Amino acid sequence: MLFGKRERTICRILVVEDEPLVAFDNEYRLADAGYEVVATVDNLVDAERVIEAEALDLVLSDIRLSGEGDGTDVARAAAAKSVPVLFVTGNCPVEAQSLAVGCLVKPYTDKELKAALEALDRKLAGEPVKKVPAGLSLYDAS
Protein backbone atom coordinates (compact mmCIF):
# COMPACT_ATOMS: atom_id res chain seq x y z
CA MET A 1 0.00 0.00 0.00
CA LEU A 2 1.47 3.33 -1.09
CA PHE A 3 2.08 5.76 1.80
CA GLY A 4 0.15 3.51 4.18
CA LYS A 5 1.22 1.53 7.17
CA ARG A 6 2.44 -1.96 6.42
CA GLU A 7 0.41 -4.81 7.81
CA ARG A 8 1.98 -6.35 10.89
CA THR A 9 3.08 -9.95 11.08
CA ILE A 10 3.00 -9.79 14.89
CA CYS A 11 -0.42 -9.03 16.38
CA ARG A 12 -1.13 -11.53 19.19
CA ILE A 13 1.50 -11.74 21.94
CA LEU A 14 1.93 -13.90 25.05
CA VAL A 15 3.90 -12.15 27.80
CA VAL A 16 5.83 -14.48 30.14
CA GLU A 17 7.29 -12.41 32.99
CA ASP A 18 7.64 -13.10 36.72
CA GLU A 19 8.17 -9.50 37.84
CA PRO A 20 4.68 -7.99 38.30
CA LEU A 21 5.66 -4.39 37.53
CA VAL A 22 7.55 -5.37 34.38
CA ALA A 23 4.63 -7.57 33.29
CA PHE A 24 2.18 -4.69 33.85
CA ASP A 25 4.42 -2.25 31.97
CA ASN A 26 4.75 -4.67 29.05
CA GLU A 27 0.98 -5.20 28.87
CA TYR A 28 0.38 -1.46 28.84
CA ARG A 29 3.15 -0.72 26.32
CA LEU A 30 2.03 -3.44 23.94
CA ALA A 31 -1.65 -2.53 24.10
CA ASP A 32 -0.78 1.14 23.62
CA ALA A 33 1.18 0.19 20.48
CA GLY A 34 -1.81 -1.72 19.08
CA TYR A 35 -0.80 -5.28 19.91
CA GLU A 36 -3.20 -7.79 21.47
CA VAL A 37 -1.82 -9.25 24.68
CA VAL A 38 -3.44 -12.69 24.69
CA ALA A 39 -2.27 -13.45 28.24
CA THR A 40 0.36 -12.56 30.79
CA VAL A 41 1.74 -15.42 32.87
CA ASP A 42 4.66 -15.87 35.24
CA ASN A 43 5.51 -19.58 34.96
CA LEU A 44 6.18 -22.40 32.52
CA VAL A 45 3.00 -24.40 33.20
CA ASP A 46 0.70 -21.47 32.45
CA ALA A 47 2.78 -20.47 29.42
CA GLU A 48 2.52 -23.99 27.99
CA ARG A 49 -1.26 -23.94 28.53
CA VAL A 50 -1.64 -20.66 26.61
CA ILE A 51 0.74 -21.76 23.84
CA GLU A 52 -1.35 -24.92 23.34
CA ALA A 53 -4.73 -23.16 23.45
CA GLU A 54 -4.19 -19.87 21.60
CA ALA A 55 -3.12 -18.69 18.17
CA LEU A 56 -0.01 -16.59 18.88
CA ASP A 57 2.30 -14.53 16.72
CA LEU A 58 5.01 -14.07 19.34
CA VAL A 59 6.01 -15.04 22.86
CA LEU A 60 7.79 -12.29 24.79
CA SER A 61 9.58 -14.18 27.57
CA ASP A 62 11.96 -13.49 30.41
CA ILE A 63 14.48 -16.23 31.17
CA ARG A 64 13.91 -16.47 34.93
CA LEU A 65 10.35 -17.40 35.87
CA SER A 66 8.36 -18.43 38.92
CA GLY A 67 8.24 -22.13 39.77
CA GLU A 68 9.79 -24.95 37.80
CA GLY A 69 11.30 -24.29 34.39
CA ASP A 70 12.50 -21.12 32.74
CA GLY A 71 12.22 -19.10 29.55
CA THR A 72 14.26 -21.59 27.56
CA ASP A 73 11.60 -24.22 28.36
CA VAL A 74 8.93 -21.76 27.23
CA ALA A 75 10.85 -21.28 23.97
CA ARG A 76 10.96 -25.03 23.38
CA ALA A 77 7.18 -25.28 23.92
CA ALA A 78 6.63 -22.35 21.55
CA ALA A 79 8.91 -23.91 18.92
CA ALA A 80 6.78 -27.06 18.99
CA LYS A 81 3.87 -24.85 17.83
CA SER A 82 6.06 -22.79 15.44
CA VAL A 83 5.63 -19.64 17.52
CA PRO A 84 8.67 -17.32 17.56
CA VAL A 85 10.11 -16.14 20.88
CA LEU A 86 11.76 -12.87 21.80
CA PHE A 87 13.65 -13.13 25.06
CA VAL A 88 13.56 -10.03 27.28
CA THR A 89 16.14 -10.47 30.00
CA GLY A 90 19.11 -8.91 31.70
CA ASN A 91 21.50 -11.52 30.33
CA CYS A 92 20.73 -13.62 27.26
CA PRO A 93 22.12 -17.14 27.57
CA VAL A 94 24.25 -18.54 24.74
CA GLU A 95 21.56 -21.12 23.96
CA ALA A 96 19.10 -18.26 23.24
CA GLN A 97 20.46 -18.08 19.71
CA SER A 98 19.12 -21.53 18.91
CA LEU A 99 15.80 -21.06 20.74
CA ALA A 100 14.63 -17.56 19.90
CA VAL A 101 14.49 -15.06 17.05
CA GLY A 102 16.12 -12.45 19.25
CA CYS A 103 16.87 -11.03 22.65
CA LEU A 104 16.10 -7.59 24.06
CA VAL A 105 18.27 -6.69 27.04
CA LYS A 106 16.61 -5.32 30.19
CA PRO A 107 16.11 -2.64 31.20
CA TYR A 108 14.53 -1.22 28.05
CA THR A 109 12.38 1.82 27.37
CA ASP A 110 8.97 1.96 25.75
CA LYS A 111 10.59 3.27 22.58
CA GLU A 112 13.18 0.46 22.56
CA LEU A 113 10.50 -2.23 23.01
CA LYS A 114 8.39 -0.85 20.18
CA ALA A 115 11.43 -0.47 17.89
CA ALA A 116 12.50 -4.03 18.72
CA LEU A 117 9.06 -5.40 17.85
CA GLU A 118 9.01 -3.43 14.58
CA ALA A 119 12.44 -4.80 13.62
CA LEU A 120 11.38 -8.33 14.59
CA ASP A 121 8.14 -7.95 12.64
CA ARG A 122 10.12 -7.02 9.52
CA LYS A 123 12.48 -9.97 10.05
CA LEU A 124 9.58 -12.43 10.44
CA ALA A 125 7.94 -11.01 7.30
CA GLY A 126 11.16 -11.67 5.37
CA GLU A 127 11.87 -7.98 4.91
CA PRO A 128 15.24 -6.33 5.48
CA VAL A 129 15.82 -4.85 8.93
CA LYS A 130 17.41 -1.49 8.21
CA LYS A 131 18.40 -0.64 11.76
CA VAL A 132 18.56 -2.92 14.77
CA PRO A 133 17.56 -0.94 17.89
CA ALA A 134 19.89 -0.59 20.86
CA GLY A 135 19.75 -3.59 23.18
CA LEU A 136 18.27 -5.95 20.57
CA SER A 137 20.10 -8.93 19.11
CA LEU A 138 18.46 -10.74 16.21
CA TYR A 139 19.29 -14.38 15.57
CA ASP A 140 19.19 -16.37 12.34
CA ALA A 141 18.91 -19.82 13.91
CA SER A 142 15.15 -19.81 14.62
C-alpha positions as CSV (number, residue, x, y, z in Angstrom):
1,M,0.0,0.0,0.0
2,L,1.5,3.3,-1.1
3,F,2.1,5.8,1.8
4,G,0.1,3.5,4.2
5,K,1.2,1.5,7.2
6,R,2.4,-2.0,6.4
7,E,0.4,-4.8,7.8
8,R,2.0,-6.3,10.9
9,T,3.1,-9.9,11.1
10,I,3.0,-9.8,14.9
11,C,-0.4,-9.0,16.4
12,R,-1.1,-11.5,19.2
13,I,1.5,-11.7,21.9
14,L,1.9,-13.9,25.0
15,V,3.9,-12.1,27.8
16,V,5.8,-14.5,30.1
17,E,7.3,-12.4,33.0
18,D,7.6,-13.1,36.7
19,E,8.2,-9.5,37.8
20,P,4.7,-8.0,38.3
21,L,5.7,-4.4,37.5
22,V,7.6,-5.4,34.4
23,A,4.6,-7.6,33.3
24,F,2.2,-4.7,33.9
25,D,4.4,-2.3,32.0
26,N,4.7,-4.7,29.1
27,E,1.0,-5.2,28.9
28,Y,0.4,-1.5,28.8
29,R,3.1,-0.7,26.3
30,L,2.0,-3.4,23.9
31,A,-1.7,-2.5,24.1
32,D,-0.8,1.1,23.6
33,A,1.2,0.2,20.5
34,G,-1.8,-1.7,19.1
35,Y,-0.8,-5.3,19.9
36,E,-3.2,-7.8,21.5
37,V,-1.8,-9.3,24.7
38,V,-3.4,-12.7,24.7
39,A,-2.3,-13.5,28.2
40,T,0.4,-12.6,30.8
41,V,1.7,-15.4,32.9
42,D,4.7,-15.9,35.2
43,N,5.5,-19.6,35.0
44,L,6.2,-22.4,32.5
45,V,3.0,-24.4,33.2
46,D,0.7,-21.5,32.4
47,A,2.8,-20.5,29.4
48,E,2.5,-24.0,28.0
49,R,-1.3,-23.9,28.5
50,V,-1.6,-20.7,26.6
51,I,0.7,-21.8,23.8
52,E,-1.4,-24.9,23.3
53,A,-4.7,-23.2,23.5
54,E,-4.2,-19.9,21.6
55,A,-3.1,-18.7,18.2
56,L,0.0,-16.6,18.9
57,D,2.3,-14.5,16.7
58,L,5.0,-14.1,19.3
59,V,6.0,-15.0,22.9
60,L,7.8,-12.3,24.8
61,S,9.6,-14.2,27.6
62,D,12.0,-13.5,30.4
63,I,14.5,-16.2,31.2
64,R,13.9,-16.5,34.9
65,L,10.3,-17.4,35.9
66,S,8.4,-18.4,38.9
67,G,8.2,-22.1,39.8
68,E,9.8,-25.0,37.8
69,G,11.3,-24.3,34.4
70,D,12.5,-21.1,32.7
71,G,12.2,-19.1,29.6
72,T,14.3,-21.6,27.6
73,D,11.6,-24.2,28.4
74,V,8.9,-21.8,27.2
75,A,10.9,-21.3,24.0
76,R,11.0,-25.0,23.4
77,A,7.2,-25.3,23.9
78,A,6.6,-22.3,21.6
79,A,8.9,-23.9,18.9
80,A,6.8,-27.1,19.0
81,K,3.9,-24.8,17.8
82,S,6.1,-22.8,15.4
83,V,5.6,-19.6,17.5
84,P,8.7,-17.3,17.6
85,V,10.1,-16.1,20.9
86,L,11.8,-12.9,21.8
87,F,13.7,-13.1,25.1
88,V,13.6,-10.0,27.3
89,T,16.1,-10.5,30.0
90,G,19.1,-8.9,31.7
91,N,21.5,-11.5,30.3
92,C,20.7,-13.6,27.3
93,P,22.1,-17.1,27.6
94,V,24.2,-18.5,24.7
95,E,21.6,-21.1,24.0
96,A,19.1,-18.3,23.2
97,Q,20.5,-18.1,19.7
98,S,19.1,-21.5,18.9
99,L,15.8,-21.1,20.7
100,A,14.6,-17.6,19.9
101,V,14.5,-15.1,17.1
102,G,16.1,-12.5,19.2
103,C,16.9,-11.0,22.6
104,L,16.1,-7.6,24.1
105,V,18.3,-6.7,27.0
106,K,16.6,-5.3,30.2
107,P,16.1,-2.6,31.2
108,Y,14.5,-1.2,28.1
109,T,12.4,1.8,27.4
110,D,9.0,2.0,25.7
111,K,10.6,3.3,22.6
112,E,13.2,0.5,22.6
113,L,10.5,-2.2,23.0
114,K,8.4,-0.9,20.2
115,A,11.4,-0.5,17.9
116,A,12.5,-4.0,18.7
117,L,9.1,-5.4,17.8
118,E,9.0,-3.4,14.6
119,A,12.4,-4.8,13.6
120,L,11.4,-8.3,14.6
121,D,8.1,-7.9,12.6
122,R,10.1,-7.0,9.5
123,K,12.5,-10.0,10.0
124,L,9.6,-12.4,10.4
125,A,7.9,-11.0,7.3
126,G,11.2,-11.7,5.4
127,E,11.9,-8.0,4.9
128,P,15.2,-6.3,5.5
129,V,15.8,-4.9,8.9
130,K,17.4,-1.5,8.2
131,K,18.4,-0.6,11.8
132,V,18.6,-2.9,14.8
133,P,17.6,-0.9,17.9
134,A,19.9,-0.6,20.9
135,G,19.7,-3.6,23.2
136,L,18.3,-6.0,20.6
137,S,20.1,-8.9,19.1
138,L,18.5,-10.7,16.2
139,Y,19.3,-14.4,15.6
140,D,19.2,-16.4,12.3
141,A,18.9,-19.8,13.9
142,S,15.1,-19.8,14.6
